[in-house]
Amino acid sequence: MAWLWLIAGGLFEVGFTTCLRNADGFRHVGWTLGFLASVTMSMLLLEVAARSIPMGTAYAVWTGIGALGTVVVGIAFYGEAATPVRLLLIVGAVACIAGLKLTAVQ
């Protein structure tokens, strides 16, 4: 169950980076509230997951999910470049995250 909490926390990290992108210096109340709610849930779920998963592994996976998700959102919704090199690096990052999960000792 801890891995599910960690994945959910990583997805909320994607939510808070997306909200932050649109908050415009925290002048847009809706995006700012979305940011605050997402960052709170993300940190809470990381803390819950880290009770069972070693913190170094949990943090690396949580950060990786957030970073990868943010890149995917940027490509899909904000016109960021999807060059072959970027896509190859995303695949490499996913492989590293999967490797951390597969080698984690609980």
The 8 nearest C-alpha neighbors of each residue, nearest first, counted from 0:
[[1, 3, 2, 4, 48, 5, 51, 47],
 [2, 0, 48, 4, 3, 5, 51, 52],
 [1, 3, 5, 4, 0, 6, 48, 52],
 [2, 4, 6, 0, 5, 1, 7, 48],
 [5, 3, 7, 1, 2, 6, 44, 48],
 [4, 6, 2, 8, 3, 48, 7, 45],
 [5, 7, 9, 3, 8, 4, 2, 10],
 [6, 8, 10, 4, 9, 5, 3, 11],
 [9, 7, 41, 44, 5, 11, 6, 10],
 [10, 8, 61, 65, 12, 64, 6, 11],
 [9, 11, 7, 13, 12, 8, 65, 6],
 [12, 10, 14, 41, 8, 37, 13, 9],
 [11, 13, 9, 65, 15, 10, 14, 41],
 [14, 12, 65, 10, 11, 16, 69, 15],
 [15, 13, 11, 17, 12, 16, 37, 18],
 [14, 16, 34, 18, 37, 12, 17, 38],
 [17, 15, 19, 13, 18, 14, 20, 12],
 [16, 18, 20, 14, 15, 19, 13, 21],
 [17, 19, 15, 34, 30, 21, 20, 16],
 [20, 18, 16, 22, 21, 17, 15, 34],
 [19, 21, 17, 18, 22, 16, 23, 15],
 [22, 20, 18, 19, 23, 30, 17, 27],
 [21, 23, 25, 30, 19, 27, 31, 24],
 [24, 22, 25, 21, 26, 27, 20, 19],
 [23, 25, 26, 22, 27, 19, 21, 31],
 [26, 24, 22, 23, 31, 27, 28, 30],
 [25, 27, 24, 23, 28, 22, 31, 30],
 [28, 26, 22, 25, 30, 29, 31, 23],
 [27, 29, 31, 30, 32, 26, 25, 22],
 [30, 28, 32, 31, 27, 33, 22, 34],
 [29, 31, 22, 33, 18, 32, 28, 27],
 [30, 32, 34, 28, 33, 29, 25, 22],
 [33, 31, 35, 29, 34, 30, 28, 36],
 [34, 32, 30, 36, 31, 35, 37, 18],
 [33, 35, 15, 31, 18, 37, 32, 36],
 [36, 34, 32, 38, 37, 33, 39, 31],
 [35, 37, 33, 39, 34, 38, 32, 40],
 [38, 36, 15, 34, 40, 11, 39, 35],
 [37, 39, 41, 35, 40, 15, 36, 34],
 [40, 38, 36, 37, 42, 41, 43, 35],
 [41, 39, 43, 37, 38, 42, 44, 36],
 [40, 42, 8, 11, 38, 44, 39, 43],
 [43, 41, 45, 39, 44, 40, 38, 46],
 [44, 42, 40, 46, 45, 41, 39, 47],
 [43, 45, 8, 47, 41, 46, 42, 4],
 [46, 44, 42, 48, 43, 47, 5, 8],
 [45, 47, 49, 43, 44, 48, 42, 50],
 [48, 46, 44, 45, 49, 50, 43, 4],
 [47, 49, 1, 45, 50, 5, 46, 4],
 [50, 48, 52, 46, 51, 54, 47, 57],
 [49, 51, 48, 47, 52, 46, 53, 1],
 [52, 50, 49, 48, 1, 105, 53, 47],
 [51, 53, 49, 105, 57, 50, 48, 54],
 [54, 52, 56, 55, 49, 57, 51, 105],
 [55, 53, 57, 49, 56, 58, 52, 50],
 [56, 54, 58, 57, 53, 59, 52, 60],
 [55, 57, 59, 54, 53, 58, 60, 99],
 [58, 56, 54, 60, 55, 59, 52, 61],
 [57, 59, 61, 55, 60, 56, 54, 62],
 [60, 58, 56, 62, 61, 57, 63, 55],
 [59, 61, 63, 57, 62, 58, 96, 64],
 [62, 60, 9, 58, 64, 63, 59, 57],
 [63, 61, 65, 59, 60, 64, 58, 66],
 [62, 64, 60, 66, 65, 61, 67, 59],
 [65, 63, 9, 67, 61, 62, 66, 68],
 [64, 66, 9, 13, 12, 62, 68, 63],
 [67, 65, 63, 69, 68, 64, 62, 70],
 [68, 66, 70, 64, 69, 65, 63, 71],
 [67, 69, 71, 65, 70, 66, 13, 64],
 [68, 70, 72, 66, 13, 67, 71, 65],
 [71, 69, 73, 67, 68, 72, 74, 66],
 [70, 72, 68, 74, 73, 69, 75, 67],
 [73, 71, 75, 69, 74, 70, 76, 68],
 [74, 72, 77, 70, 71, 79, 76, 75],
 [73, 75, 79, 71, 78, 72, 76, 77],
 [74, 76, 72, 73, 71, 77, 78, 79],
 [77, 75, 73, 72, 74, 78, 79, 71],
 [78, 76, 73, 79, 74, 75, 72, 80],
 [77, 79, 74, 76, 80, 73, 75, 81],
 [78, 80, 74, 73, 77, 81, 75, 76],
 [79, 81, 82, 74, 78, 85, 73, 77],
 [82, 80, 85, 74, 86, 79, 83, 84],
 [81, 83, 85, 84, 80, 86, 87, 79],
 [84, 82, 86, 85, 87, 81, 88, 80],
 [83, 85, 87, 82, 86, 88, 81, 89],
 [86, 84, 88, 82, 87, 83, 81, 89],
 [85, 87, 89, 83, 88, 84, 82, 90],
 [88, 86, 84, 90, 89, 85, 83, 91],
 [87, 89, 91, 85, 90, 86, 92, 84],
 [90, 88, 86, 92, 91, 87, 93, 85],
 [91, 89, 93, 87, 88, 92, 94, 86],
 [92, 90, 88, 94, 89, 93, 87, 95],
 [91, 93, 95, 89, 94, 90, 88, 96],
 [94, 92, 90, 96, 95, 91, 97, 89],
 [95, 93, 91, 97, 92, 96, 98, 90],
 [94, 96, 98, 92, 93, 97, 91, 99],
 [97, 95, 93, 99, 98, 94, 60, 92],
 [98, 96, 94, 100, 95, 99, 93, 101],
 [97, 99, 95, 101, 96, 100, 94, 102],
 [100, 98, 96, 102, 97, 101, 103, 95],
 [99, 101, 97, 103, 98, 102, 96, 56],
 [100, 102, 98, 99, 103, 97, 104, 96],
 [101, 103, 99, 100, 98, 104, 97, 56],
 [104, 102, 100, 101, 99, 105, 56, 52],
 [105, 103, 102, 53, 52, 101, 100, 56],
 [104, 52, 103, 51, 53, 102, 50, 1]]
